[in-house]
Amino acid sequence: MKGDRVEIVVDAGDTTRTYEVVASRAGRRVETNVRRGVVEVSEVTRNGTIVRTARFMATRVLALVEQPVPREDAAERPK
């Protein structure tokens, strides 16, 4: 879904750095995997093809915030 994004806050020694991975086109989504001490955030197409990936050491990740695209309810749509 266009608008899906994940923010990653990483400890960079004396400071923190924030990275964002955003679904850049309609029909894409952002998936998060944690395995073997690595946090992997990937932008994926509808077919499951990985477009791009960001990898971070799990010991350095301070926060991982997943922000899905806001959905409209039928009651909120303008008539």
C-alpha positions as CSV (number, residue, x, y, z in Angstrom):
1,M,0.0,0.0,0.0
2,K,1.3,3.4,-0.8
3,G,1.9,5.2,2.4
4,D,3.1,2.3,4.5
5,R,6.3,3.2,6.2
6,V,8.7,2.1,8.9
7,E,10.9,4.3,11.0
8,I,14.1,2.9,12.5
9,V,16.0,4.7,15.2
10,V,19.6,3.4,15.5
11,D,22.3,4.1,18.2
12,A,25.2,5.6,16.3
13,G,27.7,5.9,19.2
14,D,27.3,9.4,20.7
15,T,24.0,10.2,18.8
16,T,21.0,8.5,17.2
17,R,20.0,8.3,13.6
18,T,16.6,7.9,12.1
19,Y,15.9,6.0,8.9
20,E,12.7,5.6,7.0
21,V,11.7,2.9,4.6
22,V,8.5,3.9,2.6
23,A,6.4,2.0,0.1
24,S,7.2,4.2,-2.9
25,R,4.4,3.1,-5.2
26,A,0.8,1.9,-5.0
27,G,0.6,-1.9,-4.4
28,R,3.8,-2.1,-2.5
29,R,4.2,-2.8,1.2
30,V,6.9,-2.7,3.8
31,E,7.8,-5.9,5.7
32,T,10.0,-6.3,8.8
33,N,12.0,-9.4,9.8
34,V,14.2,-9.9,12.8
35,R,16.6,-12.9,12.5
36,R,20.1,-13.8,13.6
37,G,20.7,-10.5,15.3
38,V,19.8,-8.4,12.2
39,V,16.7,-6.3,11.7
40,E,15.7,-6.3,8.0
41,V,13.1,-3.9,6.6
42,S,12.1,-4.5,2.9
43,E,9.9,-2.9,0.4
44,V,8.0,-5.6,-1.4
45,T,5.8,-5.7,-4.5
46,R,2.4,-7.5,-4.8
47,N,4.2,-10.5,-6.2
48,G,6.5,-10.7,-3.3
49,T,9.6,-9.4,-5.1
50,I,11.9,-7.4,-2.8
51,V,12.6,-4.0,-4.3
52,R,15.0,-2.7,-1.7
53,T,16.2,-3.7,1.8
54,A,17.7,-1.9,4.8
55,R,19.6,-4.0,7.4
56,F,20.6,-3.0,10.9
57,M,22.3,-4.8,13.8
58,A,19.6,-5.6,16.3
59,T,21.8,-4.6,19.2
60,R,21.9,-1.0,17.8
61,V,18.2,-0.6,17.1
62,L,16.5,1.6,19.7
63,A,13.1,1.8,18.2
64,L,11.2,0.3,15.2
65,V,7.9,2.1,14.4
66,E,5.6,0.6,11.8
67,Q,3.1,3.2,10.5
68,P,0.5,1.8,8.1
69,V,-1.5,3.9,5.7
70,P,-4.6,5.3,7.4
71,R,-7.8,3.6,6.2
72,E,-11.1,5.4,5.6
73,D,-14.2,3.9,7.1
74,A,-17.4,4.0,5.0
75,A,-18.9,6.5,7.5
76,E,-16.0,9.0,7.1
77,R,-16.1,9.2,3.3
78,P,-17.6,12.3,1.8
79,K,-20.9,11.8,0.0
